[in-house]
């Protein structure tokens, strides 16, 4: 009598299970490779946004003007900040999550150089909730920069009043709220040139941001809520507010180093 494990139905069933298992692993591997490719492509787009040629050229020109004005100490300080910023941007672009203190340093350097570019025509502040410990808290890098650029170049620069940009990190129950508030002309006015033609840079920034958040969710099951709106007061537009609600991620998730792409 043939043992049951040699019966055709058992052998056929085991072969089917093995084949399905191989197909599942193969499909999963293809999915992971596809996500990695999308992530690399998206990071390249984001890096191109951050390494804006106008920002780099104008920052170096402003530093050069300090040198010509014999303000060599200031020129040296800002040149050092510029080099540090470029290094941070390139380093941060290799990671999906970085420590909050490094992100804050990147934003501070970026805003200082933007203020230099625009002859200190705006004020900025970075506020961190006392309940947040930046050295052990992780956030996705470079979420803010495209919106800060929009706020300065397309919002505040078109306003007649002195510009103000506020960056806040607020601890909520299980999330960190990252907020950018400016007192520029708002989304509607900033989306038009003087001749009435639309500016596509802001929509590009928003689209890349949404793609990136979706990819973060697929790769890490990290859901980040994002919203952008105009600030109204008595029917008048008084600026723009951008909000990211980021799930709290602490060192115990990445104990030794930042999470690389």
C-alpha positions, 0 to 999 in steps of 0.5 A: 500500500502506497504511503499517504505522503506519496499519494498524487494529491499530497505531492501535487499539493506540496508542489503547488504550495512551493510554487505559490510560495516562490511566486509570492516571494518573487512578487514581494521582491519586485514590489520592494524594488519598485518602491526603492526605485520610486524612493530614489526617483522622488529623492532626486526630485526633492534634492533638485528642489532643495539645490535650487540654482537661484538659491545657491547663486544668490547666496554666494552673491550675497556672501561676495557682497560682504567681501567687497564691503570688507565685512570679511568676518560676516562673509566667513560666517555665512560661507561656513553656514552655506557649506554646512547647509549643503553638506546637511542637505546631501547627507539628509537626502540619504535617509528616510528619517533623521534626528529632529535636532539635525533637521532643526539645524538644517532649517535654521541654516537655510532660513539664515541664508534666505534672510541674507539673500533678501536683505533681512526683510523678514524675521523667522523663529523655530519653536520646539515644544518642551515635551519633545526631545530632539536628540531622540525623536526622528522625523522625515527630512526636508519636508519643510524646505519647499514650503519655506521657499514658497513662503519667502519667494512667492508669499512674503516677497509680494507683501508690503509688510515685513515678513514673518515665518514661524516654524513650530514643533508641537507635541500632541498625544501620539504625534508631533505637529510640524507647522509653518506659518507665514504672513505673506500674500497667501496661496491665491495671490502667490500663484500668479505672476504679475502678468496673470500667468500661474506659477507651477513651482508651488503645485510641484512642491505639493505634488512631490510632498504628497508622493513622498508621504504616500511612499513613506506610508507604503515603505514604513506604514507611517501615515503623516497627515498633511494640510495647507490653507490660507489664513483669513481674518475678517475676509482678508488673507493674512498668510499661509499655514502648512501642517504635518502631523507626524507619528512619534518615532523615537530612538528605540526604533532606530537605536544606532543610526538614522534610517537609510534609504 
